[in-house]
Amino acid sequence: MARTALVTGGSRGIGAAISQALQAQGCTVAATYAGNDEAAAKFTEETGIKTYKWNVGSYEESAAGIAKVEEELGPIDIVVANAGITRDAPFHKMTPEQWQQVIDTNLTGVFNTVHPIWPGMRERKFGRVIVISSINGQKGQFAQVNYAATKAGDLGIVKSLAQEGARAGITANAVCPGYIATEMVMAVPEKVRESIIGQIPAGRLGEPEEIARCVAFLASDDSGFINGSTISANGAQFFV
Ligand code: CAA
């Protein structure tokens, strides 16, 4: 069955790979982005996937944007809360602004993205909610008190939503990527990145497509009994 999917932060990095994997699976996909108009336009031109601009940290913008997507593409069956940012700093240097920006985007952003879509999923008795968490939500990370808090919070969100949605045909699951070759990881100082790669038994960074395949699996119609789970894809760097 053709499904409609929304992917936040869906025009770059892991999100872009997810948007394309869902499209390849037959979904009509809407990808959101926060600021980079040029990258979004290029993505649409190359893939035919429509892009929509809003700040996931704002409930009003999210609700209005989601209403527009549903008007243009139809009811959303699959939502992938992927948009995320880092504002890394050792805790003694972390500012309240760095804390709040990450909370607003990575944690409140998940609420703002799923909440307006949830009632329609309940009515239609079908939904797939997938939240992109992180290995660093599982194990913590030096200089990421803010980020790790949000990514651990994502796991609490999906476990709770899974229990609420199960009888309405809605599943909620998380994917925890390890270190993936994206702009976010490339922004880490080279020396630190090299030392991180040394801690990955696979001996390399992951590829965005390796995360996208996990999401496509969880998003499919026949994954309905997988609910409240976490798929870790980290090259054996960390086991829960
Ligand atoms: N473990 C232990 N010590 C560490 C460390 C680590 N992982 N990283 C840095 N340090 C140490 C440094 O060696 C340094 O020690 P000394 O003072 O003894 O030399 C100290 O901590 C850092 O001090 P600075 O004052 O230089 O720190 P800074 O204010 O310049 O901040 C930093 C630097 C932000 C911590 C930088 O090193 C950094 O970005 N680290 C990477 C953090 C990280 O891994 N982020 C993950 C991003 S990818 C992601 O988030 C995607 C995902 O989901 C996996």
Boltz pocket constraint, residues with backbone or C-beta under 6 A from the ligand:
constraints:
  - pocket:
      binder: B
      contacts: [[A, 86], [A, 88], [A, 89], [A, 90], [A, 93], [A, 133], [A, 134], [A, 135], [A, 136], [A, 141], [A, 142], [A, 143], [A, 144], [A, 147], [A, 177], [A, 178], [A, 179], [A, 180], [A, 184], [A, 185], [A, 187], [A, 188], [A, 189], [A, 192]]
      max_distance: 6.0
